[in-house]
Amino acid sequence: MERITVVGAGLAGALVSLYLVKRGFGIDIFESREDPRLCPADPGLSINLALSCRGITGLEGVGLMEKVRSMMVPMVARAIHELDGTVHFQPFGRHPGEHINAIVRQDLNVVLLEALEACPNVRLHFKTRLKSIDFERKTATFADSGGQLMHHAYTRLIGADGAASRLRDVLAEAGIVDAVREFFPHSYKELTIGEAHGNQMARHHLHLWPRHTSLLLGNPNRDDSITGTLFLPDSGAHSFETLTTPEALLAFFRRAFPDALAVMPNLVEEFFAHPTGRMSTIRCTPWYYRDDILLIGDAAHGIIPFFGQGMNCAFEDCRILNQLLEHHHNDWSSVMPAFYQTRKPDTEAVARMSLDNFNEIHRDISDKGFGLKKRIELELMHRYPDIYVSKHIQVMFTNTPYAKALACGEVQKSFLETLCHDIEDLDEIKWQHVEQKLPEYVNKLTEKGL
């Protein structure tokens, strides 16, 4: 039996290990952090995630979706909180049954690890950090929490150790890959919004307080509390750099998020106790070395979190890697380059869409013209479901390749701008005129091979 060594027992590492063990491989998995089943959540990681179609499909492939489903909170729409206290809603899907799902990172990680530990031929090693690799001898050196070194011979090595991947750094130091980690000029902090079982805000919604340079986002929990994430610039006015006292923090929230502040009694305590998280985009070429080493998930292509696709994209990696192993009969010399060539265009596309979505939810979302385009787009999908499927729908509710969704979105942006010219309300749309324009829209998609 061939044994695969996996670096990282987070979401991607645990799921790829489950796929591999189901293919008959033995697994040795090494994780630098403590076992999440035995300790509180890592304060350096985001707490809540958004699970959508790609992630669900990945979990279905290892038979875990039914167990995970009970842990999810459906989010049917964005609830957008304006500065004057008004709230308006933008549905995620085409109908109420189409929704994304809030889930707690640690809860999902625990389910994956429990499933993995129940499998034969799996060895889990926690508090064990990768130090170095001898590529010719195919030996990885790890250090435990006491500094004791362990030399581990590997046949195949998969790096799923996240955006701060040590394996990627080792490959880059050896000149095997070109890797850049671009830090985003905004950071985030997790905060609590609302009391458990007593929250008066709309349930089953993703709450957004967009304020141009700052953003407060709220993910619902099963106990009706909301896990908030505050995104601010690192420096400048109204930034983490300037919010250094309780007085400055409260004054900022009174100006920017007064309705949220009213249900955040622990704001000051949490703000100064919780760590500030960094965000980055990973650009790496290639993701593999010979047929020995492969990077997946954030280790290969980490993205900023504003499209809710980091975990979903990583889970899609696991599913597609499994498909390629099936197609190539476990021939890693064919699988590794095929995986890179297949996934690289899609991960570049989702990185771009994540940046675009940052601009959308910070600035555009409160604009009347943007809201009009969203309403027209929803009506287009209801009237012409076989012709028009928005970029957001393709990303969140299908497994359409990200690159294809991005290309469709570019055509759709131009089409919507044409339809919205000189109108201010959905009722002003002349649908006969739209039907005359549809063939032109379809032709542009065809020209792009979509």
QUIJO-V981638 format. One record per backbone hydrogen bond with DSSP energy under -0.5 kcal/mol. CO is the residue of the C=O (numbers start at 1). NH is the residue of the N-H. E is the energy in kcal/mol with one decimal. If there is no record, write none. Layout:
CO:NH:E, CO:NH:E
This chain:
2:26:-2.3, 3:155:-0.6, 3:156:-0.7, 4:6:-0.5, 4:28:-2.5, 5:158:-3.0, 6:8:-0.7, 6:30:-2.7, 7:160:-2.9, 10:14:-2.4, 11:15:-2.1, 12:16:-2.8, 13:17:-1.6, 14:18:-1.8, 15:19:-2.2, 16:20:-2.2, 17:21:-2.8, 18:22:-1.8, 19:23:-0.7, 20:23:-0.7, 20:25:-2.0, 21:24:-1.3, 26:4:-3.2, 27:123:-2.6, 28:6:-3.1, 29:125:-2.5, 30:8:-3.7, 31:128:-2.6, 33:127:-2.4, 35:38:-2.1, 42:45:-1.8, 47:105:-3.7, 49:51:-0.6, 49:103:-2.2, 50:52:-0.6, 51:101:-1.5, 52:56:-2.6, 53:57:-2.9, 54:58:-1.8, 55:59:-2.1, 56:60:-2.5, 57:61:-1.4, 59:62:-1.3, 59:64:-2.1, 60:63:-1.4, 64:68:-2.1, 65:69:-2.4, 66:70:-0.7, 68:71:-2.1, 69:72:-1.3, 73:102:-3.0, 75:100:-1.8, 76:92:-2.3, 76:93:-0.7, 77:206:-2.4, 78:80:-0.6, 78:90:-1.9, 79:81:-0.7, 79:208:-2.8, 80:82:-0.7, 80:88:-1.9, 82:85:-1.8, 86:82:-3.0, 88:80:-3.3, 90:78:-3.0, 95:98:-2.2, 97:99:-0.8, 98:93:-0.6, 100:75:-3.4, 101:51:-3.5, 102:73:-2.2, 103:49:-2.9, 104:108:-2.0, 105:109:-2.6, 106:110:-2.5, 107:111:-1.9, 108:112:-2.1, 109:113:-2.5, 110:114:-2.7, 111:115:-2.1, 112:116:-2.1, 113:117:-2.9, 114:118:-1.3, 116:119:-1.5, 119:122:-0.5, 121:27:-2.8, 123:29:-2.8, 125:31:-2.8, 127:145:-0.7, 129:143:-2.6, 132:141:-2.9, 133:135:-0.8, 134:138:-1.2, 134:139:-1.8, 138:154:-2.6, 139:134:-3.1, 140:142:-0.5, 140:152:-3.4, 141:131:-3.3, 141:132:-1.3, 142:150:-2.8, 143:129:-3.0, 144:147:-2.2, 148:144:-2.3, 150:142:-3.0, 150:152:-0.6, 151:153:-0.5, 152:140:-3.1, 156:5:-2.9, 157:294:-2.3, 158:7:-3.0, 158:160:-0.7, 159:296:-2.5, 160:13:-0.5, 162:165:-1.5, 165:169:-1.4, 166:170:-2.4, 167:171:-2.3, 168:172:-2.5, 169:173:-2.8, 170:174:-1.4, 171:176:-2.5, 171:177:-0.8, 172:175:-1.5, 177:179:-0.6, 178:285:-2.3, 180:182:-0.6, 180:283:-2.7, 181:183:-0.7, 182:281:-2.2, 185:234:-2.6, 186:279:-0.5, 187:232:-1.9, 188:277:-3.2, 189:230:-2.8, 191:228:-3.3, 192:194:-0.5, 193:226:-1.8, 195:198:-1.9, 202:205:-0.5, 204:76:-2.6, 204:77:-0.7, 205:207:-0.7, 206:79:-2.8, 207:218:-2.9, 208:81:-3.3, 209:216:-1.3, 211:213:-1.4, 211:214:-1.5, 214:211:-2.5, 215:231:-3.4, 216:209:-2.7, 217:229:-2.9, 218:207:-2.4, 219:227:-2.8, 221:224:-1.6, 223:197:-3.3, 225:221:-2.5, 226:193:-3.1, 226:228:-0.8, 227:219:-2.7, 228:191:-3.0, 229:217:-2.3, 229:231:-0.6, 230:189:-1.4, 230:232:-0.5, 231:215:-2.1, 232:187:-2.5, 233:240:-2.2, 234:241:-0.6, 236:239:-0.6, 238:233:-0.5, 239:242:-0.8, 239:243:-1.4, 242:244:-1.7, 245:249:-2.3, 246:250:-2.7, 247:251:-2.2, 248:252:-2.0, 249:253:-2.3, 250:254:-2.4, 251:255:-1.6, 252:256:-2.8, 253:257:-2.0, 257:261:-2.6, 258:262:-1.3, 260:263:-1.8, 261:264:-1.8, 263:194:-3.3, 264:267:-1.7, 266:270:-2.8, 267:271:-3.1, 268:272:-1.9, 269:273:-1.0, 270:274:-3.0, 275:277:-0.6, 277:188:-2.2, 279:184:-2.9, 281:182:-2.8, 281:283:-0.5, 282:284:-0.5, 283:180:-2.6, 285:178:-3.2, 287:295:-2.7, 289:292:-2.3, 289:293:-1.8, 292:157:-3.3, 293:289:-2.1, 294:159:-3.3, 296:299:-1.0, 297:300:-1.6, 297:301:-2.3, 298:302:-1.5, 302:282:-2.7, 305:308:-1.2, 309:313:-3.2, 310:314:-2.0, 311:315:-2.7, 312:316:-1.9, 313:317:-2.0, 314:318:-1.7, 315:319:-2.0, 316:320:-2.7, 317:321:-2.8, 318:322:-1.9, 319:323:-2.1, 320:324:-2.4, 321:325:-2.2, 322:326:-2.0, 323:327:-2.6, 324:328:-2.6, 325:330:-3.0, 326:329:-1.0, 328:331:-1.4, 330:332:-1.2, 331:334:-1.4, 331:335:-2.3, 332:336:-2.4, 334:338:-1.6, 335:339:-2.9, 336:340:-2.0, 337:341:-2.7, 338:342:-2.3, 339:343:-2.6, 340:344:-2.5, 341:345:-0.5, 343:347:-2.7, 344:348:-2.1, 345:349:-1.7, 346:350:-2.3, 347:351:-1.7, 348:352:-1.8, 349:353:-2.5, 350:354:-2.1, 351:355:-1.6, 352:356:-2.4, 353:357:-2.5, 354:358:-1.4, 355:359:-1.6, 356:360:-1.9, 357:361:-2.7, 358:362:-1.4, 359:363:-2.3, 359:364:-1.6, 360:365:-2.6, 362:212:-1.6, 363:366:-0.7, 364:367:-2.2, 367:371:-2.1, 368:372:-2.2, 369:373:-2.0, 370:374:-2.0, 371:375:-2.0, 372:376:-2.6, 373:377:-2.6, 374:378:-2.1, 375:379:-2.1, 376:380:-2.6, 377:381:-1.9, 378:382:-1.6, 379:383:-2.6, 380:384:-2.9, 384:387:-1.6, 384:388:-2.9, 387:389:-0.6, 390:394:-2.3, 391:395:-2.2, 392:396:-2.7, 393:397:-2.8, 394:398:-0.6, 394:400:-0.5, 396:53:-2.4, 401:405:-2.2, 402:406:-2.6, 403:407:-2.1, 404:408:-2.6, 405:409:-2.4, 406:410:-1.6, 407:411:-1.4, 408:412:-2.6, 409:413:-2.3, 410:414:-1.4, 411:415:-2.1, 412:416:-2.9, 413:417:-2.0, 414:418:-1.7, 415:419:-2.0, 416:420:-2.3, 417:421:-0.5, 418:421:-0.8, 420:423:-1.7, 425:428:-1.6, 426:429:-1.8, 429:431:-0.8, 430:433:-0.6, 430:434:-1.7, 431:435:-2.4, 432:436:-1.3, 433:437:-1.2, 434:437:-0.5, 434:438:-1.5, 435:439:-0.6, 437:440:-0.6, 437:441:-1.7, 438:442:-2.8, 439:443:-2.4, 440:444:-1.9, 441:445:-1.8, 442:446:-2.4, 443:447:-2.6, 444:448:-1.2, 445:450:-2.8, 446:449:-1.8
